[in-house]
Every structure is written in C-alpha cells, then in structure tokens.
Amino acid sequence: MRQAFGGWFDVPDGYLNTANIGVPPAAAADAVVESVQRWRCGIGRVEDFAEPVATARRAFARLIGVDAERVAIGASVAQLVALVASSLPDRARVLVAAGEFTSVTFPFAAQQDRGVRVTEVPLEELPERAGGHDVVAVSAVQSGSGRLVDLAALREAAERHHVRVLLDVTQAAGWLPLELSWADWVVCASYKWLLAPRGAAWLAVRPDAPLRPVVANWFAGEEPMDTIYGLPLSLAGSARRYDLSPVWFSHVGAAVSMEWLAGQDIAEISRHCVGLADEFRTALGMPPAGSAIVSVDRPDAVTNLTKAGIACSARAGRARLSFHLYNTRDDVARAVRALGGTLT
C-alpha cells in the first residue's frame, strides 16, 4: 500500500501504466465494492446513484475550469465525440493531428457519406493550419507519444479564424492543470489519470456550440423520474440534455476519486509526474519533454521492462511509460535499470 498526496493506493512497485489503466485510491475501490454488495443483496436503488453522478460531474467541471451546468455524462470518448460529429453540417471540414487516437478521429471520418472531410497534419502545425476548417479536434496530450498540443496557440488561432475546437483530455485531466472554458467541446474518459472505473465519460459544452441530443433518453430530462414514459420530448435546459443514462458503478468510483483529485493542487501533481518522467528521460539520454507520458524507441524495450516487473504498454512499436501521483523515484530507477541506463 502506498500513500500519495493524502490518498492510499494498492499500486504495485513498477506500475508505470496509468496511460492505459489508472489505479484507484483505495477509498474509491471500497465504495464500488460496497455499492456492488448492496446490488447483490437487493437493497440498491436507482435513486442511490444520483449523488455520485452529480459529484463526479462537478469534479470534472472543476478539473477543467468550467461550470457543472456545461457538463454532460456519457460512457466513452468515442460516444461523446460522435455527438459532436453528428451535429456538424454537411461538408464540414475537420482538422486533426496525424496519428491521433481514433476515438477522436473515427466519429468524424464516419460522417464522410455526407461530405464531412477530415484532414491530418503534424501536431505542431495544427494552430497555423486551423484557418479554412470548421473544427479542430485533438487530444491535449497525445496517447501514443505523450506530446502536448500548444493550447495557447490553438486558442488564439481558433479565435482568429472562428474555428471551433474539440479537445480530448483523457491523457491530461488529473495531472495537467487545465482551464478550458474557451473550448467548444471537451471530452474525457474516467479510467486513466482520473483513477476511476471504466464506463464513465464527460463532455463539457460551450453554450453556443452546436450539439444535437441524438442519444436523448429518460435520464436527460429535467426531472429524470418524470420523463420515463411518453411524449412530448422534454429535455433538461443545461448540458444534462445530452446525458447518457449512467453506468452506475463507474460513477460511484468516479465520485470518490475525482472529488479527491479536484481538491488537490494539480500544479503540484504535475510537477511530481513530469519530474519523474523527465528524470527517466534524462537517464536514457532523452531531452526533457514536460509530459507525464514517455515513449521509448529501443529494441526489446517492452520485453526488457516486462521482465523487470515494469508495467508499461506497447504503442506504435514503442514502449509507453506513464508516471502518475502514486509513482516514486524507485519506480524510475527500476525502469532505467531495465533499459540499461543509470539514474544519477
């Protein structure tokens, strides 16, 4: 059991795989177990999940710097991006980063039958190429490489060219300080840096951003228990009108982990995570990158790391390691040794 930033984690030594699956605080896992036990014993009720859903929604809003009234819930990034993609007009022009995570790009590409065009450019060229497009869609931190998009430059270009912006912060929220009230849409999944169970996701929407409630359902009503049967269509006045009916136990865990995270100094967490990642990079002769994710292009890197008990991922032919708040310098040293480097 490790203690980090006041939380307790059952994270094993050498776990450098948060970019794949985050390890929850023990309190979040306990809350899920308790909720499952109530379900098992037949004493759980639908109404019991209203507060966890609301708590996680508020916490996500705080983590990205928006009002909770702007946040809708869903189940995955692709599902929420698809809401945006299906709301674009015919022949819309979408700009994305080359090699972008496909949950960001595929929903737009699937609209090609109505003339929606998706153009890939290198990540660093997104701001300068924004003009002439209707939407820029990009992950704030790239899943495969850990590279960060220049958010300030993207915001300036979007405002200058009147281009809408969709940001996926799944690999950023929880370790990177974010203030994204300017973005038209911000999506995020629960199960990585937010340390929550898979099955929950959030979408923050600017009030003037186009979005069609194509998954309209009972939970998206102003008073959900009053919109279970019959017409007319009656949806919430806030971004809750875009809600998907929640995956209950995912939100139970998310309410605990994310409320705890939202109460932390994310800048301090960022310094910790990036400090470990850059120390690892320096030991391997790589320049600092300012990211909590490191992509290593070395022969047999994944094999050697795995043999040494390091949990990592294979992505795009490279070893991907990720450093979160529960990781320590001992984890860094172990990974460096596995790759034949020396930690000074």
C-alpha positions, 0 to 999 in steps of 0.5 A: 500500500502506498500513500500519495498526496493524502490518498492510499493506493494498492499500486504495485512497485513498477506500475508505470501504466496509468496511460492505459489503466489508472489505479484507484485510491483505495477509498474509491475501490471500497465504495464500488465494492460496497455499492456492488454488495448492496446490488447483490443483496437487493437493497440498491436503488436507482435513486442511490446513484444520483449523488455520485453522478452529480459529484463526479460531474462537478469534479470534472467541471472543476478539473477543467475550469468550467461550470457543472451546468456545461457538463454532460455524462456519457460512457466513452470518448468515442460516444461523446465525440460522435455527438459532436460529429453528428451535429456538424453540417454537411461538408464540414471540414475537420482538422486533426493531428496525424496519428491521433487516437481514433476515438477522436478521429473515427466519429468524424471520418464516419460522417464522410457519406455526407461530405464531412472531410477530415484532414491530418497534419503534424501536431505542431502545425495544427494552430497555423493550419486551423484557418479554412476548417470548421473544427479542430479536434485533438487530444491535449496530450497525445496517447501514443507519444505523450506530446502536448498540443500548444493550447495557447496557440490553438486558442488564439488561432481558433479565435482568429479564424472562428474555428471551433475546437474539440479537445480530448483530455483523457491523457491530461485531466488529473495531472495537467492543470487545465482551464478550458472554458474557451473550448467548444467541446471537451471530452474525457474518459474516467479510467486513466489519470482520473483513477476511476472505473471504466464506463464513465465519460464527460463532455463539457459544452460551450453554450453556443456550440452546436450539439444535437441530443441524438442519444436523448433518453429518460435520464436527460430530462429535467426531472429524470423520474418524470420523463420515463414514459411518453411524449412530448420530448422534454429535455433538461435546459443545461448540458444534462440534455445530452446525458447518457443514462449512467453506468452506475458503478463507474460513477460511484468510483468516479465520485470518490476519486475525482472529488479527491483529485479536484481538491488537490493542487494539480500544479503540484501533481504535475510537477511530481509526474513530469519530474519523474518522467523527465528524470527517466528521460534524462537517464536514457539520454532523452531531452526533457519533454514536460509530459507525464507520458514517455515513449521509448524507441529501443529494441526489446524495450517492452520485453526488457521492462516486462521482465523487470516487473515494469508495467508499461504498454506497447504503442506504435512499436514503442514502449509507453511509460506513464508516471502518475501521483502514486509513482516514486523515484524507485519506480524510475530507477527500476525502469532505467535499470531495465533499459540499461541506463543509470539514474544519477 
